[in-house]
Amino acid sequence: MIDSYGRKINYLRVSVTKRCNLNCSYCGACNEKDNTELSAEQIEKIVRAFAKCGITKVRLTGGEPLVRKDICDIAERISKIDGIKKLALTTNGINLKDCAKLLKDAGVTAVNISLDTTDSEQYKSLTGYDGLTKVFDGIAECERVGLSPIRLNAVLIKDKNDIQAESLINIARDRKIDVRFIELMPFSDDGENENLVVRGEDILKQFAFLKPVITAKNDFEKSVARYYEAEGFKGRIGFITPISDKFCSECNRIRLLSDGKVKACLGNDGVIDLMDVIDNEELLTNRVREAILSKPMEHKFTCGYGASHGLNKIGG
Ligand code: SAM
């Protein structure tokens, strides 16, 4: 479906929970009191309505989607919906080793794994959990069962893990895995993130051997990331730059929150609740259409969007 600003909205991100088994400082508090979660059946109904409005790609996210015991049931229901051609998942990778194969069998094809460092001690300090080995085991299992593409998402923070750029990039040199750097967005408990952003262009300057590749070949490959490649590399390096270079005019996504509200833009307040119409297919589809049309022209991160908008609440 085309939104009010002429953008084709075909990508739905579904936050299945606000709960998370890590506690990354830049993401916002993980000790959510409100744990309202849609059931698998409710998620299926809503995604069906989105599919009728032109959504073809769905990504399961959170919070941490793999803390839900019924995540494979959710995936299977979504992958069977008419019109849904691609189902992906974003995870911190902690529980991934045990469920990569089950997710693939349930219809998930692609996985993004968040990884901000290759140093165990630093991983522990960034996430509050000594889990780096589990993440690497999860990545290896995704490779083994043939999930593809596998992408690592890294957020670099000034004077904290910014020296990790090289070792993260080397993963793409050695394995068929894309490594993407996401600029730190202003969600944090203390509102401090603004001063800690490592801009995409600053990383790029350090690695002159990276050459741009054209990516937007079709709707599925269309991405907010700008990709680079290097001779001898098996994977690509991507940059997602919501702070230094807004990509709102190309944004094709919309978000379903874990409590049944739709957030049309990550960087704007304003949600549309679907719960009062969830059992009426026609009204639900109309409400979804209304939500897509409510998508604002651009995000407001740069105007003091501020704290208390943790990505665990919004759905990363
Ligand atoms: N738990 C899953 C995970 O870790 O991938 C999915 C949710 S998480 C909120 C999704 C992504 O958002 C992660 O890659 C995380 O690094 C990123 N993220 C969280 N807070 C962020 C921030 N303030 N700026 C940029 N990215 C952020």
Residues whose N, C-alpha, C, O or C-beta is under 5 A from the ligand:
A	BS01	SAM	Y26 C27 T61 G62 G63 E64 T90 T91 N92 S114 N153 V155 I182 E183 L184 M185 P186 F187 L311 N312 G316
